[in-house]
Amino acid sequence: MSVLTTNYLTPSGREEAWRFTPLKRLRGLHDGSVVVDQRHSLTTKSALPAEVSFTREALSPLATSDDVIIERIRGEATDVAHLHIAADAQIKEAIFLTRLGGGVDSAELSRVRISLGSHAVATVIVENIGDTILAEDLEISLAPGSSLTFVSLQEFDAKSVYTARHHAVVDKDATFKSITVTVGGDVVRILPTVEFIAPGACAELLGVYFATTGQFFEHRMHVDHAVPHAKSRVNFKGALAGKDAHTVWIGDVLIRAVAEGTDTYELNRNLLLTDGARADSVPNLEIETGEIVGAGHASTTGRFDDEQLFYLMSRGITVENARRLVVRGFFSEIINEIGNEEVQERLMARIDGELEKAGA
């Protein structure tokens, strides 16, 4: 075990990127005081197809980062867990990567790379389970014409702290769909980011999060339209129940001057189920050219719809089951995009359980 080096600029909480984050609850990931255990907890769940490999190797980062935790990971982590899907591979069954938490007495610093060769098609599901302190630099490389559905499941136990950047580099005519689900942990801070590097690419960032008493979940998106004729969609939904439940969603789309023909839209919706919960939602658009197909954003935060409850209860459904059905309906649009019934039902059952524990 070792202590992180501290020759990085420690955030104070006054910076825009950190102004919502409860730094004292990050267990020292932000200031280098955390004790690090050189464990490698990410593993494959089952045998991989012949066109897929999972190795550990030395790889240079795909892109720069101004996040202090990501820079610490890159300075300390010795290798990268690399999942590679060969060119032209058509992988029909989802590839599962699973991480069982290593406890909260020390932290893990993880670098992960998922890369698809030209015209490859795959679904990758990453499951995060148990209690852990984990900082992760996860990069995704999509070669021309490839297509990836990437599912990230934060099903942590109650003491976990997870900070991560999920960065996708999307090449010509490639398609990237990301589905981020956060339903567990004490503090979870994820930066889903997309960088377009050639025309014709498409990215869809979807997500759901459900925070209950005392939990803090932050999802901070950034989509960089740096090339012409690329398309992006962002749609995140959150629900909160219980005292001091707090979520933060930041949506930031940059359309550069050269990015003519851009088509983008971002949406965030939050459902407050009880008093004492707080949802911060900040959509941003920065547009440097008027020659675009379209660009827009929307954000809504509201309380439980009593009319929906009344309608269900008038048909003999108890108030507890009525609330559960409304929450399930709210999340189902995105959960169903995962395309795996076992995972979808497991997540819905977890949401039901969190709703019951919160007394909502």
C-alpha positions, 0 to 999 in steps of 0.5 A: 500500500502507498499514499498518493503523491501530492504534487497536484493542485488540490481543489478547494471547492470554489472551482466551477468543476468542484463547487457542488462536490462534498470534498470532505466525503471523498476520503482523500481522493482529491487531495492525495491523502488516501491510502492506495492498494494496488489491486485490480478488481475489474474482471471478466464475468465469463469466457470471451468470444475469440474476437475479444481480448482482455489484457493488462498493458501500458497505454498512453491516454487517449486524451488530456484531462484537467481533472485532478483525480484523473491526473493522479490516477495517470501518475500512479496507476501502472497499467491499463485493463484493456478490452479490445474488440477486433475489427468487423467483429459482430458480438451478439451477446453482451460482454460483462466486466464485473468489479467487486468492491475491495472495502473502504480501508484503502483505495483503488486507482483504475485505468480502463480502455475499451476499444473497438476496431473498424465496423465492430459492433458490441455491448459492454456492461460494467458492473460495480458492486460492493463497498469500495473507494475507487477512482477510475479513468475509463477511456473508450475508442471507437474506430470508423464505422464501429458501434458500441453500447456501453452500460455502466452500473453503479450498484455500490453498497452504502459506504462506497466513494466512486469518482470517474471519467468515462471518456469516448473518442468517436471516429468517422461514422461510428455510433456510441450509446452510453447508459449510466445507472447510479443507484448505490454508494455514499458519494458518486461523481462521474464525468461522461464525456464525448470527443468527436474526431471525424464527421458522421459520428453519433453519440447518445448519453443516457442515464438514471440515478436514484439518491436516498437519505444522505447520498450524493450523486453527481453526473457532469456531461461534456460533449465536444462537437469539434468536427462537422456533421456529428449528432449527440443526444443527452437524456438523464433522469433522476429521482430523490427521496429522503433527508439530504439526498442530493444530486447534481447534473451538469450538461455541457455541449460545445459546438466549435466554429468548424462544427457545421451541421451539428445536431444536438439536444440535452435533457435532464428531468428530476423527480423529488419524492420527499421533502429534504432532498435537493436536485441541482440541474445546469444545462449549458450550450456553447455555440460558435457557429450558426450553421447547425441543424439544431441545438437545444436543452431542457431541464425540469425538477418537480414533485410527485404527481398526485394526480397519477397517484390518485388515478392508480389508487382509485383502481384499488392500488395501495399508495405504496404500490402506486408510488412504486409504479410511477417511479418505475414508469419514470425510469423505464424509458432509459432502463429498457435501453439496456436490452438485457432483461435480467439486468433491467429487472435487477435494477428495478428491484434495487430501485424498489428497495431504495424507495422502500428504505427511504419511506417514500 
